[in-house]
Amino acid sequence: MVTKVTTPESQKEVNPMFNPQSLIRLQDAMNRRTFLSRTAAGIGSIALASLMSESSRGAVSELLAGQPKPVDHSLGLPGFPNFPGKAKRVIFLFQAGGPSQMDMFDYKPGLAKLRGKDLPASIRMGQRLTGMTSGQATFPVAPTIFKFAQHGQSGAWISELLPHTANVADHLCIIRSMHTEAINHDPACTFVQTGSQIAGRPSIGSWFSYGLGSQNKDLPSYVVLLSKGNGNVQPLADRYWGSGFLPTRHAGVRFDPSGEPVRYLRDPAGVARTDRRQMLDELGELNSIHHDVVGDPEIETRIAQYELAFRMQASVPDLADISREPKSVTDLYGPDVHKPGTFASNCLLARRLAERNVRFVQLFHMGWDQHGNLPNEIRGQCKDTDQPAAALIKDLRQRGLLDETLIVWGGEFGRTVYSQGTLSETNYGRDHHPRCFTVWMAGGGIKPGVIGETDDYSYNIVKDPVHINDLHATILHQMGIDHTKLNFRFQGRYFRLTDVAGEVVKAALA
């Protein structure tokens, strides 16, 4: 049977099973992933940029008309924040590798007389160990060789390794009773960053971008900065700041310390900014046409991301240029502040991002995995991080930003009280220890003081335990989010950062 089909050109006889428009849609659908991957590759990590508020077609038409209209760039979820939060932004100083709590914050003077003695079985209680120490015949107690003193109104015990942190003790809420389930680095880091040991969940910064949106139209809502010390450096996976099953626009954007702050952002040689603007306008029109055919919302996301990348070409160089910072400020962060990619440089950059209302800034500092030669390696790590972290608090405070900026410092787990391998008077190493470790918070409506207590061996928690889920719930709470309400439906169930657990640590709230 032949059916007459009318076209704008003429009347043609075609088989009813042959529909050119259907074939075009099928072909486009089949090529969609290739199309998106190719268009995303041009801007690299900018494809993981912040949630932008203008619709693609509206933005393109406004730009072509030369009359851009004011737009609202917040675009979080309806009803979020759930209540007025004390903080407007978060800076997470993640110390990757597992800082040793009893060498820095958890003072145990009674261990001095137990040096070299085997850790009692009643303390270890059959805890599973890593493959690095499970074969040890004995577990010799290794007291810290560093001196401690009390600081601030809370009388917090802080090691001589952290003189600058000690000077800001009255701003710190030191949680000595953190604990986790993971005993190895990757699942433990994954847990801290995503609320699950299983890879594939959205990172904490992505949840904030998803729930609260962006506060700056020219920068991503979630920025990641990396640095490393000279110790045993564990690799970091990009998925630690990935968006998981959330839309890709919520993933963290990594700033690179070498060369261009953001890769693939600069125009190629010979391409003028006006040419780039014209190209983006025309590309936006093509993408809009393609969206009308395919209907994939990720295409509109890509259009918005191209627009953000264009704006970042102007905003990022200014952000990264610290030449106009007063010497009094750069001196505050220490001599490494002028070396791109150091923790000091990243802390100053974090403050500059905070000034520009970037929602979530995450610093990863690697090198805390001290299985051996701990005294020497931890000195180096503290030298790299102590002054800049304290300077960040002071700098934000003098600018009136500390009260609305929540700073979090901590790693994925702690270290064992017993020595891994040989113990001497001046040298020892420590294995991974998930049962107790220390995290501190400052600013953002947090009450200074000390929370939690461990036993005489800094091995088990004896008072006020705080789980990773509880820490996440508290961070969300300070930003005005009820952690039980921020969720996303995926594969037939609703997910959230705290999964099915988590309680706000009320003792930490001002």
C-alpha positions in Angstrom: 0.0 0.0 0.0 1.3 3.5 -0.9 0.2 6.6 1.0 0.5 10.2 -0.2 2.6 12.3 2.2 2.7 16.1 1.8 6.0 17.9 2.0 6.7 21.7 1.6 8.2 21.0 -1.8 5.7 18.7 -3.5 3.5 15.7 -3.3 5.6 12.5 -3.1 4.7 8.8 -2.9 6.5 7.0 -0.1 6.2 3.8 1.9 4.4 4.5 5.2 7.1 2.6 7.1 9.6 5.1 5.8 9.5 8.4 7.7 12.5 10.6 7.2 11.9 12.6 10.3 11.8 9.4 12.4 15.1 8.3 10.9 16.7 11.6 11.7 15.5 11.4 15.3 16.7 7.8 15.6 20.1 8.7 14.2 20.4 11.7 16.5 19.5 9.6 19.5 22.0 6.9 18.6 24.7 9.6 18.1 23.8 11.6 21.2 26.5 10.4 23.5 29.2 10.8 20.8 27.8 14.3 20.1 27.9 15.3 23.8 31.4 13.8 24.5 32.8 15.6 21.5 31.3 19.0 22.4 32.4 18.5 26.1 36.0 17.7 25.2 36.6 21.2 24.0 36.4 22.7 27.4 37.6 19.8 29.4 36.8 20.2 33.1 34.7 23.2 32.4 32.1 20.7 31.3 31.8 20.0 35.0 31.0 23.6 35.8 28.5 25.2 38.0 24.7 25.3 37.6 23.8 28.2 35.5 20.3 29.8 35.6 19.6 31.1 32.1 17.9 28.8 29.7 19.9 28.0 26.6 17.7 29.5 24.0 16.9 32.6 26.1 20.6 33.2 26.7 21.5 32.8 23.0 18.7 35.1 21.8 19.6 37.7 24.3 23.2 37.7 23.4 22.4 37.8 19.6 20.1 40.8 20.3 22.9 42.5 22.3 20.6 43.1 25.3 21.3 40.5 28.0 18.7 40.6 30.7 19.4 40.3 34.5 19.1 36.7 35.6 18.9 34.9 38.9 22.0 32.6 39.2 21.0 30.9 42.5 18.7 28.2 41.0 18.9 25.8 43.8 16.1 23.4 44.5 12.7 24.8 45.4 12.4 25.2 49.2 16.2 25.2 49.7 17.7 26.3 51.9 15.2 24.8 54.3 15.9 27.4 57.0 18.3 30.4 57.4 21.8 28.9 57.6 24.6 30.3 59.7 27.1 29.8 56.8 27.0 30.9 53.2 29.9 28.8 51.9 32.2 25.9 52.9 36.0 25.5 52.7 37.0 21.9 53.3 40.7 21.5 54.0 41.0 17.7 53.4 44.3 16.2 54.7 44.6 13.1 52.5 46.4 10.1 54.0 45.2 10.1 57.6 46.8 12.6 60.0 48.0 11.1 63.3 45.7 12.4 66.0 47.9 11.5 69.0 50.8 13.5 67.6 48.7 16.6 66.9 45.5 16.9 68.9 44.8 13.9 71.2 47.2 14.2 74.0 47.9 11.0 76.0 50.7 11.7 78.6 50.2 8.3 80.2 51.6 6.5 77.2 55.2 7.7 78.0 55.5 5.0 80.7 54.1 2.3 78.3 56.6 2.8 75.5 57.4 -0.4 73.7 54.9 -2.5 75.7 52.4 -4.5 73.7 49.0 -3.0 73.1 46.6 -5.0 75.4 44.2 -7.3 73.6 41.4 -5.7 75.7 42.0 -2.4 74.0 42.4 -3.8 70.4 39.3 -6.0 70.9 39.9 -8.0 67.8 39.8 -5.0 65.5 40.5 -5.8 61.9 43.9 -4.6 60.7 45.4 -3.7 57.4 47.6 -6.2 55.6 50.6 -4.0 56.6 50.4 -4.8 60.3 48.2 -7.9 60.5 51.3 -10.1 60.5 53.1 -8.3 63.3 53.9 -10.5 66.2 53.6 -7.6 68.7 52.0 -4.2 68.7 54.5 -1.9 70.6 53.0 1.3 72.0 54.6 4.3 70.4 54.0 7.5 72.5 54.4 10.8 70.6 57.8 12.4 70.9 56.2 15.9 70.5 55.3 18.2 73.4 51.8 19.4 74.0 50.4 22.5 75.7 46.9 23.8 76.5 45.6 26.7 74.4 42.5 29.0 74.3 39.6 29.3 76.7 38.7 25.7 76.2 42.2 24.6 77.3 42.6 22.4 74.1 45.7 20.3 74.0 47.6 21.1 70.8 51.0 19.8 69.8 54.1 21.9 69.3 53.9 20.8 65.6 51.0 23.3 65.2 52.0 26.7 66.8 49.9 28.7 64.4 46.9 26.5 64.8 47.3 26.9 68.6 47.1 30.7 68.2 43.6 30.4 66.7 42.4 27.8 69.2 39.6 30.0 70.4 38.0 29.7 67.0 38.3 25.9 66.7 35.7 23.2 67.5 38.0 20.2 67.9 36.2 16.9 67.5 38.4 14.1 68.9 35.8 11.4 68.5 35.4 11.0 64.8 35.1 7.5 63.5 34.5 5.6 60.2 34.1 2.1 59.0 36.7 2.1 56.2 40.3 1.0 57.0 41.9 1.6 53.6 42.5 4.9 51.8 40.2 4.7 48.7 37.0 3.6 50.5 37.8 5.9 53.4 38.3 8.9 51.2 35.3 7.9 49.1 33.3 7.8 52.4 34.3 11.2 53.6 33.7 12.8 50.2 30.4 11.1 49.2 28.9 9.5 52.3 29.4 6.0 51.0 32.4 3.6 50.6 31.0 2.6 47.2 32.3 4.6 44.3 29.7 6.4 42.1 27.8 8.6 44.6 27.8 12.4 44.3 30.5 14.3 46.2 29.6 16.6 49.1 30.3 19.7 47.1 28.1 18.4 44.3 25.2 18.0 46.7 25.6 21.7 47.7 25.6 22.8 44.1 22.5 20.6 43.4 20.6 21.9 46.4 21.6 25.5 46.7 22.9 26.4 43.2 25.5 29.1 42.4 26.1 32.5 43.9 28.5 33.7 41.2 27.6 33.8 37.5 31.3 34.0 36.5 32.7 31.1 38.5 31.8 27.5 39.3 29.9 26.8 42.5 32.3 24.0 43.4 36.1 24.4 43.0 38.8 21.9 43.8 42.5 22.7 44.6 45.2 20.1 45.0 48.6 20.2 46.8 51.0 17.6 48.2 53.8 17.2 50.7 56.9 15.1 50.6 55.6 12.1 52.5 53.9 8.9 51.2 51.4 10.4 48.8 48.3 8.5 48.1 46.7 9.2 44.7 43.4 11.1 44.5 40.6 10.0 42.1 38.7 12.6 40.1 35.5 10.9 41.4 36.2 12.3 44.9 34.8 15.6 43.5 32.6 14.1 40.8 28.8 14.5 40.5 28.0 10.8 40.6 24.4 10.3 39.4 23.6 14.0 39.7 23.7 16.1 36.6 27.3 16.8 35.4 27.0 20.5 36.0 27.3 19.9 39.7 30.8 18.3 39.6 33.8 20.1 41.1 36.0 22.0 38.7 39.7 21.4 39.4 42.0 24.4 39.2 45.5 23.5 38.0 48.5 25.2 39.7 50.8 24.9 36.7 50.2 27.1 33.7 46.5 27.9 33.1 44.4 27.7 36.3 41.7 25.9 34.3 42.7 23.6 31.5 41.4 24.3 28.0 39.9 27.6 29.0 42.2 29.9 27.0 41.4 30.6 23.3 43.8 29.1 20.8 46.4 31.4 19.4 44.9 33.7 16.7 41.4 33.5 18.0 40.0 36.9 19.1 37.4 37.2 21.8 34.9 38.6 19.4 35.5 35.5 17.2 34.9 33.2 20.2 31.7 35.1 21.1 30.4 34.7 17.5 31.3 31.0 17.5 29.5 30.4 20.8 26.4 32.2 19.6 26.3 30.1 16.5 27.1 26.9 18.4 24.4 27.7 20.8 21.8 28.0 18.0 22.9 24.6 16.6 22.8 23.0 20.0 19.3 24.5 20.6 18.1 23.0 17.3 19.6 19.7 18.2 17.9 19.9 21.6 14.5 20.5 19.9 15.1 17.2 18.0 16.5 15.0 20.7 15.1 16.6 23.9 18.1 15.7 26.0 18.4 18.2 28.9 22.2 17.7 29.0 22.4 19.7 25.8 21.0 22.8 27.5 23.5 22.2 30.3 26.3 22.2 27.7 25.1 25.5 26.3 25.2 27.1 29.7 28.6 25.6 30.4 30.0 27.1 27.3 28.7 30.5 28.4 30.2 30.0 31.9 33.6 29.1 30.3 33.4 32.3 28.2 32.9 34.4 31.3 35.6 32.5 33.2 38.1 33.5 30.6 37.8 37.0 32.2 37.2 36.0 35.8 39.8 33.3 36.4 42.9 35.3 35.6 41.9 38.0 37.9 41.1 35.4 40.6 44.5 33.8 40.3 46.5 37.0 40.3 47.6 37.7 43.8 50.0 40.5 42.9 47.7 43.1 44.3 47.4 41.4 47.7 49.1 43.4 50.4 52.4 42.1 51.8 50.8 41.9 55.2 48.3 39.4 53.8 50.8 37.2 51.9 53.2 37.2 54.9 50.3 35.9 57.0 50.1 32.7 54.8 53.9 32.1 54.8 56.7 32.1 52.3 55.1 29.3 50.1 52.2 31.5 49.2 53.9 32.7 46.1 54.5 29.1 44.9 51.5 28.0 42.8 50.1 24.6 43.9 51.3 24.8 47.5 48.8 24.5 50.3 49.6 28.1 51.3 48.9 29.4 47.8 45.7 27.3 47.7 44.5 28.7 51.1 44.9 32.3 49.8 43.1 31.3 46.6 40.3 29.7 48.8 39.9 33.1 50.6 39.7 34.9 47.2 37.0 32.3 46.1 35.1 32.9 49.3 35.1 36.6 48.7 33.6 35.9 45.3 30.8 33.7 46.9 31.9 30.4 45.5 29.6 27.9 47.3 32.0 25.1 48.1 35.9 25.1 47.9 37.8 21.9 48.6 41.6 21.7 49.2 43.2 18.3 49.0 46.6 18.1 50.6 48.4 14.8 50.1 51.2 13.2 52.1 49.8 12.2 55.5 50.2 8.4 55.1 53.1 7.9 57.5 53.6 4.2 58.0 57.3 4.8 58.8 59.6 7.8 59.6 56.5 9.6 61.0 58.4 12.2 63.2 60.3 13.6 60.2 57.4 13.4 57.7 54.8 14.9 60.0 57.1 17.8 60.7 57.1 18.6 57.0 53.4 18.2 56.6 52.7 20.5 59.5 55.2 23.0 58.2 53.3 23.1 54.9 49.8 23.3 56.4 49.8 24.8 59.9 50.5 28.5 59.1 48.3 28.7 56.0 45.3 27.0 57.7 45.5 29.4 60.6 46.1 32.3 58.2 42.9 31.5 56.4 40.9 31.8 59.7 42.6 35.1 60.5 42.2 36.5 57.0 38.5 35.7 56.8 38.0 37.1 60.2 39.6 40.4 59.5 37.5 40.7 56.4 34.2 39.9 58.2 33.8 36.6 56.4 34.6 34.0 59.0 31.1 34.1 60.6 29.6 33.1 57.3 32.3 30.7 56.1 32.5 27.2 57.5 36.0 25.8 57.5 36.5 22.0 58.0 39.9 20.4 58.6 40.5 16.6 58.7 41.4 13.4 56.9 39.8 10.1 56.1 40.9 8.3 59.4 43.5 8.4 62.1 46.7 6.4 63.0 47.3 3.6 65.4 48.9 4.1 68.8 51.2 1.1 68.1 54.2 1.4 65.9 54.2 -0.2 62.5 57.5 -2.0 62.2 60.5 -1.0 64.4 60.1 1.4 67.3 63.0 3.5 68.5 63.3 6.5 70.8 63.1 9.0 67.9 61.4 7.1 65.1 58.2 5.1 64.5 55.4 4.7 62.0 51.7 4.2 62.4 49.1 2.2 60.5 45.5 3.3 59.5 43.1 3.6 62.3 39.3 4.2 61.7 38.1 3.9 65.3 39.0 7.4 66.3 40.6 10.5 64.8 40.4 14.3 65.0 38.6 16.9 62.8 38.3 20.5 63.6 35.8 23.1 62.3 35.8 26.9 62.6 33.5 29.8 61.6 30.1 29.4 60.0 28.2 29.4 63.3 30.4 26.8 65.0 31.0 26.9 68.7 34.6 26.7 69.8 35.6 24.0 72.2 36.5 20.3 72.4 34.0 17.5 71.6 34.6 13.8 72.4 37.1 11.7 74.3 39.1 8.6 73.6 40.6 6.0 75.9 44.1 6.2 77.3 45.6 4.7 74.1 43.7 7.0 71.7 42.3 3.8 70.3 38.6 3.7 71.2 36.0 6.4 71.8 34.7 6.7 75.3 32.6 9.8 75.0 30.4 11.6 72.4 31.2 9.6 69.2 30.8 11.5 65.9 30.4 9.5 62.7 31.2 10.7 59.1 27.4 10.9 58.5 27.0 13.1 61.5 29.8 15.4 60.3 28.0 15.7 56.9 24.7 16.4 58.6 26.2 19.2 60.6 27.9 20.8 57.6 24.6 20.7 55.7 22.8 22.1 58.7 25.1 25.1 58.9 24.3 25.9 55.3 20.5 25.8 56.0 19.9 22.3 54.8 18.0 19.5 56.6 20.1 16.5 55.5 17.1 14.2 55.4 15.4 16.4 52.8 18.2 16.9 50.2 17.8 13.8 48.1 17.8 12.5 44.5 15.9 9.6 43.0 18.2 7.2 41.2 17.7 3.5 40.2 14.3 3.3 42.0 15.2 4.8 45.3 16.0 8.2 46.9 19.6 8.9 47.8 21.1 11.5 50.1 24.6 12.5 51.3 24.0 10.9 54.7 22.2 7.9 53.2 20.0 6.5 56.0 22.0 7.8 59.0 23.4 11.0 60.4 22.6 13.3 63.3 23.5 17.0 63.6 26.3 17.4 66.2 24.4 19.9 68.4 27.3 20.4 70.7 29.2 22.0 67.8 26.6 24.7 67.1 26.9 28.2 68.5 
